[in-house]
């Protein structure tokens, strides 16, 4: 099905505005790259200073071309760019890439020039990439619309190509995007597209991602992003990638503490700068990698391997020490290295000298290589139901000898029964890389990265896109009467939550001492009493909580002490009274919270709660709203999840009730996104299975 960006990535004609004869300058280099890569379409240099460039007719303006133009590449000073784009629009040019710099990245008047480009794109319908872009490369279509030296062609040098599946790269840094391409190409990984988004005046990372998702020649997508501007397009593309099973690897930079902020709730203070991005990545099954070589390794393994059926790895080596190292590496990634059955060991031992090892890791020894034991062991493991993936650890430094025959290895790799990953502990020779590439093998030279890649394959195989949230979990109600406070106390917060339909304990706000008797009669002993003020969000910090009160005398004393403590610690606080409620029965302490992210909107968080929440930060975020099943999956990801599942003989917690509550709170956050900045329930006590949950404390923060 045609895509609006087809004419961008596969243009039939290109105009280079600002073309040059000087190959030492960017305009000249870009023209040279197009021609060296055998661009099959029409090239139209535009520059009033030349009659021709390298045998191509050069036009004074784009209006003189007199033929349809799919893509214009702008290579002129910033202040001339808008005029050139207006001429392009008048000539009916479909797409433009602005290589020129000096726009929003500089601020001031330069930013205003970029705003004018945005307006022109909207008015004309011409799609514009950049400014401040490094262009793009469509490998299959031979469109090298970039000045990057990574796409240069060396005459007489055969490219290394080991994969039939291709990787598409979308980068918000042109230098890094083409660096990823360069490293992937060196491994023999085939590419479909590399695109640099630049300042994203019009086309952004989300729309480029959308193109890669629907593109049949792109099998794996690798993103390098700083921040998403076209959020809706990005989320839509991410969802389609998850639905179609197309893997997306993402590197997100800008994770420092620069974005942390002071916040009223634990939920927001624990979010950090990139929690919302990680939540979106997790929801849609993106593979996160914060290392360039690791990301390329994951892409290489994804393009050469099927997804494994489990997490059991067979490690095969020609060096005992290297095999142990390989086994340690995958084990540290949480994968299993099971001892093989006696039956398989017996078969493998037939292939090895007496000093070899067949248990797993399997050491075929150097002699075993010469007798064909290495290949035959791969064959056995590939057909065995006892392992789900194979890691081959060996030396591939020789420039003349190969431990495999293409006729024997290629069918195993082509069968795609399970991942077979090759790691060389010596630097692999070009000879070895090319010989193994003919069998569809990418040779890896980083063992830790190989282990991480195998782990990510297992996680990818287990990923399932969660079902959408069910609005019936929290029927919509009119909450306008509870959205008036500028700041909420616990009592105000619970009133809003209760009206929304969330089940809370029966509590009474006592505003005068003579109302305490009636509150005690209504609630019953044992009691909890808490000071209430919108100016005191964290009551324990001012001695504002008394628990397990069992007599009227204790209750009246507590009432007096709570008011006195509040006066002493927060003399200017507006005191509403004392909240009297039942003492909750014991349970696992959980925190549920929401916040409004500036990029992606409402987020829901769950973690292990109480006063130590910020200390351990064992929390998981997802975009809100979530379904109960997605909430349960979030709980499963917590490091302390075993505490909910009957740890050391304890009763299993009511995960179903907790998941339902998380879903309800997430729905409320989404519905009130225009009014409420944060919601926090902390702690929520999760009781034994079938006994529900108790919301002990709650805080709502109004949007400012």
PyMOL commands that set and color helices and strands:
alter all, ss='L'
color gray80, all
select helices_A, chain A and resi 6-9+26-36+62-64+78-90+108-124+149-151+174-187+205-214+231-244+257-259+266-269+275-283+292-304+320-332+342-349+365-370+373-383+406-415+430-437+447-462+471-474+480-482+490-500+513-523+539-542+552-569+613-616+628-637+641-644+647-649+655-671
alter helices_A, ss='H'
color red, helices_A
select strands_A, chain A and resi 13-17+42-46+52-53+56-59+71-74+95-98+127-129+136-138+143-145+166-171+190-196+220-225+247-252+287-288+313-317+362-363+389-394+419-424+443-444+507-510+527-532+545-549+577-582+588-597+601-608+619-623+676-686+693-695+698-702
alter strands_A, ss='S'
color yellow, strands_A
deselect
rebuild
show_as cartoon
